Amino acid sequence: MIDLRYVKKLIEMIDDSSVDSIEISTEKGVKIRIAKNPAVHGSAMMSAPVAHVAHVAPSHAAPAHAGAAPAAPTPAARAHGYLEVKSPMVGTYYGAPEPGAKPYVSIGDRVQTGQTLCIIEAMKIMNEIESEYAGVVKEVLVQDAQPVEYGQALFRIDANG
């Protein structure tokens, strides 16, 4: 896990400099992108710097083959026959890019792997949460502006839908 004090310090440094954005990857496969102007980088959430934290497969992992089927989810990732997308951190859930905007996804929407499902705010950093699965959203398990815990189920997705 990454030290959020480190991320906060990076944000302060970027905010006080003429640099517009920075991207850092760690040896453990964590990628951080901080940008002053979120509209330029695909998010209109806020005017302060934005950091996106994404887990990336470590470089020593076997490469995925283009035609290979995705790995089967573990039994713990399934609930009620659906795949669960869980919160990777503690924070506040937001289903839309800004108040009053259309939500990223709704029940019945078809989603693709890597598609943004929501934002979780942690320490004034807006973290885009991407779908780990392709399928149809069957349940949205949290409400807008609700606090969420690490590992809490956010969505249920039917991969067969």
N, C-alpha and C positions, 0 to 999 in steps of 0.2 A: 504494500500500500504506500502511497505517496504522502509525504508530510505536507499537510495543507498550509502550514506556516511558510514553507518553501514556496508554494504556489502564490500565496499572498504577497510575499516579498518580491517575487518575479513580477507580479501585477503592478506593484508600487514602482518598481524600477522602470518598467515599460511606460507606465503612465507619466513618469517624470522625464522621459527621454523623447527624442524625435523619432524613435523606431515605431513603426506602425503595428508590426506583429512579429511573433517569434514562435517557433515550434521546436519542442524538445522531445526526444525519445530516450527512455531509460533502457538499461540492459535487461530489466525484468519485463519488458514489453509494454510499458505504459507510455502513452503519447499525450503530450500536453500542447495545446495551441492557445496562445493569448493574443488577442487582437484589439486594438483601440477602437476601430470602426467596425462594429458587428455587421452593419448593412453590406459592407464590402465582402464579408466572409460568410454570407448566407444566413445571418440571423439579425432580426430587427428588434431584439429583446430589450436592449439597454444601450446607453451611450458610454457607459464605463467599459473598461476592458472586459473581454469575455474569454473564459478558458474552457476548452473542450477536453475532457479526459476520456480517453478510449483505451481499452485493453487490446493490445495487438499480439498476435502469436509470436513467441520468442523466435529469434533468428535460427536457432538450432532445430526448430520443428520441421517435420517433413513437409515439403511443398504439396499444396492441393492440386489435384489433376482436374483439368477443365471439365471432363465428363463424369467425374466421380460424384456419387451421391453424398449429401451431407451426412456427417456423423449422427447416429441416432442419439436423441437426448437421453440423459440418465433418468431412471424412474423418479428421482426427486424433482426433476424439472416438469413432470406431468402432474396435473391435478384435474379431476373430473374428466379425464380423457383428453384434456387440452394441454398445450405447452404453456408454461408460465414465463413471463418476462419479469425478472426481479430487480429491485433497486440495488445498484452497486454501491450506494452510499446513503448516509443519513442526510436529510434535507427537506425541502419543501417542494411538493409536486405541482407542476403547472402543465396543463394539457394543451395550451396554445402558446404561440410565440409572444403574444402580448395580450393584456386585458381586452376583452371584447372581440378578439380575433377568432377565426374559425379554428377549432381544435386540430391538432396534427392528425389524429385518427379518432374514429367513432366506431361503435359497435356495428359490425357488418362490413367494415372496410377491409379490402384486401391489402396486405402489406408485404413488402419484400424485405429480405435480409439486408440490414444496414439502413433501413428507412427510419427517420426520426419519429419516435412515438410520443415523446414528451420532453420536458426539461425538469431537472431537479436542481434547485438552488441550494448551494452549500457555501457558507461564508461569503455571501455576496457574489459568488461565481455561478454562472448559468451553465449547467452541464447537459448537453443534449444526450438523451438516452435512445439508443438505436435498437431496432428489433434484431434479435438473434435468430429469428425464424421467419420463413415465408408462410403465409396462410391468411386466414380470415380472423379478424378481431371478434371474439365471442363475448368477452367481458372486460370492462374497465373497472378495476377494483378500488380505485381511489378517486376522491373528488378534488377539484381545483383548489389550490392553496392549502391542501392538507399536508401535515408533516408525515414523512415516511421514514422507516427504519432500514438499515442495511439488510438486504435479503428479503424484504417484504415484497410479495407478489403485487405487481402493478397492472398487468394485463394477462388475459388468457387467450391463446391463439390456437385455432384449429388448423393444423398443417394439412389436413385432408380436405378442407373446405374450399 
